[in-house]
Amino acid sequence: MARVDVTFNGRTYPIACDDGQEQRVREVAAYVDARLLEVKAAVRSASDAHLLLMVCLLLADELFDVRAALEKASGGNETEEDGDVAAEAIGRIAGRIDAIAARLERA
């Protein structure tokens, strides 16, 4: 198991990941941090937890848009299995977000 230090909102956090996934984690973290900074600039006064929630909603909205575009591109031929896979992925992401939010609240 590898460890990567990522920065969110000016703070550095250690994140565990599978060996070989370090660069991917850095790229995803940089993307999320960039979105966080956009939200922070627009909102001005919000707690870390509130900022994190807003970023999560923004990213989920992006995900929904991509899923809708993929469904449209495939002619609406999404199977129930595709929906189950997407739901599981969203569940895993939500769990990770909850863990990060808990760490932010303890910091």
N, C-alpha and C positions, 0 to 999 in steps of 0.2 A: 504494500500500500504506500503510495507516494503522498507527499504533503506539498501544498502550494500556498504561498502567502498571497492573498488578494486584498485590494484596497477598495473600500466602499465608503463614500462620504468622508474621505480623509483618514479613515481608520483602517488598519491592517488586521486581517483575520486569517488564521491558518485553516485551510480546507483540505480534507483528506480526499484522495481520488485514486482510481486505479492507475497502476504503473503505465506510463505511456500516454496518459490523458492530461498531463500537466499543461501543455500548451493550449489545449481546448478549454480547460478550466480558466486559464488566464484570459483567453479571448472572450469567453462568455461573461466572465466577471467584469471585464473592461466595458463590454456592451451594456450590462446592467448598471454599472456605475455611471456611464454616460447618460443613460436614461434618468437615473436618480438625480444627477446634477441638473438636467433639464427641468425636472419636476420641482426641485428645490429652488431654482431660479424663479419659477413661476409662482410658487406658493409663499416663499419667504419665511413664514413662521409655522413650523410643524415639527412635532417630535420625530425622532428616528423611526419609531414604529409606524407613525402615520405616513411618513415618507415612503417607507418600505411597502406599506399597503397600497399606496397610490401607484408606485412603480409596478407592483404585482398586477394590479388591475390593468395598467397600461400594457404590460407584456401579455397578459391573458387576452386582451382585446386584439393585439397583433396576431396572436396565435389563432384566435377565432377567425380573423380576416383571412389568414393563410389557409386555414381549413376550408373556409367557404370558397376561396378561389380554387383550391384543389378539387373540391367537389364539383364545382362548375366546370372545370377543365376536363374532369373525368365523365362528364355528362350525368352527374348525380348517381353514379354507380357505386357509391360507397356501401360496403357490406356491413352487417352487424358486427363482424369481427374487426373491421377497421375502426368502428366506433369504440369497441371494447379496448383496443390497443391504445387509441387516443385517450380514453378515459383513464386507463392505467398510467399512462405517461403523465397526464395532468395531475393525477393523485401523487405520483412520485415527486413531481416538481413542487406541489403544494406542501408535501412533507419537508422537503429541503428548505423551502421558504419559511415554514414554521420554525425549523431549527435555527435558521439564521436570525429570525426575528427574536427568538428566545435569547440567543447570544447577544444581540444588540441591546435588549432590555437589561441584561445582566451587566453590560459594559458601562 
